[in-house]
Amino acid sequence: MILDFGVWKHPRPAKTKAIKSILIFCILYLIDIHLIYYVSGFWAYPILGQLAFPFRMLFIVFCTAVIFGAFLIGDVYNSYLLDSTGKQKKAKKQRRD
């Protein structure tokens, strides 16, 4: 991720659209995991079968929080890179004038 941000300066999507997309992905992924269990009787991740229902829900919430946390860290890092390159460009333009 760090290499991607450093090498390729891509525009950042709107934060609300990105969060909605991540939420939709997480919901569809959870549906898929539970569908696999429903059809086959086996969990895609064995730890889910070992946890009681309340702890399974806490585990899923924790994993989802990690995904959103990674997005927010990446967003802050990306905004820092874009802001610093923007400031550098402005400084170069001012020196030329």
HUVEN-V25437 format. One record per pair of residues at least 6 apart in sequence whose C-alpha atoms are under 7 Angstrom apart, sorted by sequence separation. I is the first residue (numbers start at 0). J is the second residue. D is the distance in Angstrom with one decimal. If there is no record, write none. Layout:
I/J/D, I/J/D
//
This chain:
36/42/5.0, 42/48/6.1, 35/42/6.8, 35/43/6.9, 47/55/6.0, 32/43/6.2, 4/77/6.3
//
